[in-house]
Amino acid sequence: MINKSKLLSAAVVATAALLASPSHADTMNTPNISAMSIMNGLENPWDMAFTGGGDMFYTEKCKGLSVKTSSGAVHALAGMKGAKGYASSNDDLFCSGQAGMMGVAVDPNFKKNRRIYVASTSDKYHGSGCKTNFEKCDGNIIMRMEVSKDMKSVSNRVDIVKDIQYKPFESNHPFGGPGAHNGNRLRFGPEGYLWATTGDRHRGVVPQSPKLLGGNVLRIDTDGKAHPGNKPPRGFDKRMYTYGHRNVQGIDFRPSDGRAFTAEHGPWQNDEITALVNGGNGGWDPRPNVGGRGDCPDKYCGYMPNQKEGMLPAKRAQFMPMSDTRFSDLMPPAWNNNGLSQGTGSAAFLKGSNWGYWEGRMAVGIMGIGFGGTPSGMRIDVVDIAKDGQSIKSVIHMPTGLTKRFRGLRLGPDGALYAAVDEGEIYKITATAK
Amino acid sequence: MKVVLFGIICLSFFISNDAFSGDIEAGKARYAQNCGNCHGPGGMGLASYPKIKGKEVSYLIDRLKTYRAGTKIGPNSDLMIMMAQPLSDVEIANLAAYLNAQK
């Protein structure tokens, strides 16, 4: 009886001690997260970029480029064809389907040179191309512009890349409208060069092509010239840092070592996070009659073997892999979203002690695409990537309280994470370490 | 006789006009299961997915039944065919009533 009594007392004391001590989460320094809408009523906001002083440039896919200054004033700077209320208009810039004005980046020397960079669809360089879906079509460009000191206008537009591929016509595919798969995220790397993502534009030969810009990550200077250290395979366009991608819409650089990581949208299977290797191959090759495949609709196998109804994602992956291991220069993904595609659209590494033990991890925006039995999964994931970039250690959902199509993520100079969502809003997500 | 005729006309109107047969609340619940992922809250339209709120009931029913039958209309037809195939006539009527009511 005495022994039982002692045991009971010990259990009570131990339980009390557990209750009194900080929770497991507290000892792990999990940040408190809160999300606040800072802009609404926008039309498909796509990307943001900040000056050191907190001015936020943002794009709307079918309208143009604007800025919300640190004082809260909003100025419409550069409009696309048909857009009204902008300080300047650019009639060659248009939107169609997934395409339009997309990525934006601020020059690291903005304070001195006032330069920003914007990726958009344009018909200025179509030339004799773009007459069918099966030929060269230079329809995505990267522009450099200078922002006035009062932040109310831009000038001196220079098109520094003019030949990123574009899909001009509808094809026999899901999401088969014109303007598919453009990439078009822009970020400056830690070395001061501009990184630009591109998409396969639903053309089978593009991602593995040595000359066509599409399905690549480009690394260029601010005049659009190749970084001298790029090492694509012999005969490839020197602007390519990597090739063989599907549609990269997320890219950022790990704070601990500066390494570039991409977040890529899979074809109803395998969204991927990948550590980039200079000259590496993403392993996406949707050409017909290669890799054991036969003919495919409109010469693009990207949604096969069954593009008309749901099927097990693993079976799709077996037939049309996102990262085909037959390539010796393959960059294997660190993460594949458990074999599902839910639409990874953007990525940003979390920097600052306010993020607690999430500091240094990658935030990944998932737009939410639920076909063929896949749960849509609109969310932001926080991914802890292994040091060698070949795997992840954990992935958790950021508790934002939001269920939105997360299109663009960008860390602000204030240490907050900013999120553009297709519902027409931009959110500020703040973290406070305990 | 006139009263009976009037009654028949009224009845046929209600039968033919799906706006009166669709259940908006049931349509809202069904919309939330799949449709909102692409078309957004209340059918506002997102990204390259079109706005469908406020469309005529007859238009919405016709489109959904056309997709359900496996007929293509536009570049995202394969997706819509996949989504529409499991829908019953009642679900289509409910969805149309809900979307029509979104202004």
Interface residues (C-beta under 8 A of the other chain):
Chain A: N44 K61 G97 Q98 E170 S171 H173 P174 F175 G176 G177 P178 G179 Q307 K308 E309 G310 M367 G368 I369 G370 F371 G372 S376 M378 R405 R407 D422 E423 G424
Chain B: N34 N37 C38 G40 P41 M44 L46 A47 S48 G74 P75 N76 D78 L79 I81 M82 M83 Q85
